[in-house]
Amino acid sequence: MTATMVRDDAGGLLSRDFFARDVVTVARALIGTTLLVDGVGGTIVETEAYDASDPASHCFGGRTARNASMFGPPGNAYVYRSYGLHWCLNFVCVPASGVLIRALEPTAGLARMIERRGTSEPRRLCAGPGRLCQALGIDIGLDGRSLDAPPFALAHGTRDGAVGAGPRIGISKAVDTPWRFWRDGSRFLSRPASGVASR
């Protein structure tokens, strides 16, 4: 598989059409996929969905210089700084919606992650969007970049196990919306699971 491929469960290539769906469907479908940035990354185990009708979304108030990438084509990255401290990575779906990548199970490029994060504890390398971006070397330079071209590489892995769904984390609006998804039983989540798991 080349670095630009995105595969579905049947082994076929996915185009940008994979992201050109409602954001909740994509957020759930991303659990179990592999995300690499310049060969560093792992299995996505936690995501959150946000769309334009969602008061917790950056796009709720319309287009700005900060969120412009969210209004671009599906299959691009939206990178922003949270609270002036940490970079966060989102995958753009239909315009003005995106999936926040909250946590990975680290599997590739561990030495680079350890160097960037300053810890060798696997659980702390990519558990949380800020840690994840630091470990993978993601910053504003990747905002607006296509997810189907280097340095990104995305591939679906196994879909074994259940996917949990529950309220999102760290927001003050629409706090009960169950648009946080996670791989049930994963020890690499940003916070403990709180919701319902299903296959």
Secondary structure as GFF3:
##gff-version 3
##sequence-region A 1 199
A	DSSP	three_ten_helix	16	18	.	.	.	ID=ss1
A	DSSP	alpha_helix	23	29	.	.	.	ID=ss2
A	DSSP	beta_strand	33	37	.	.	.	ID=ss3
A	DSSP	beta_strand	40	50	.	.	.	ID=ss4
A	DSSP	three_ten_helix	68	71	.	.	.	ID=ss5
A	DSSP	beta_strand	77	82	.	.	.	ID=ss6
A	DSSP	beta_strand	86	92	.	.	.	ID=ss7
A	DSSP	beta_strand	98	108	.	.	.	ID=ss8
A	DSSP	alpha_helix	110	117	.	.	.	ID=ss9
A	DSSP	three_ten_helix	122	124	.	.	.	ID=ss10
A	DSSP	alpha_helix	129	136	.	.	.	ID=ss11
A	DSSP	three_ten_helix	140	142	.	.	.	ID=ss12
A	DSSP	beta_strand	152	156	.	.	.	ID=ss13
A	DSSP	beta_strand	163	166	.	.	.	ID=ss14
A	DSSP	beta_strand	180	183	.	.	.	ID=ss15
A	DSSP	beta_strand	196	198	.	.	.	ID=ss16
###
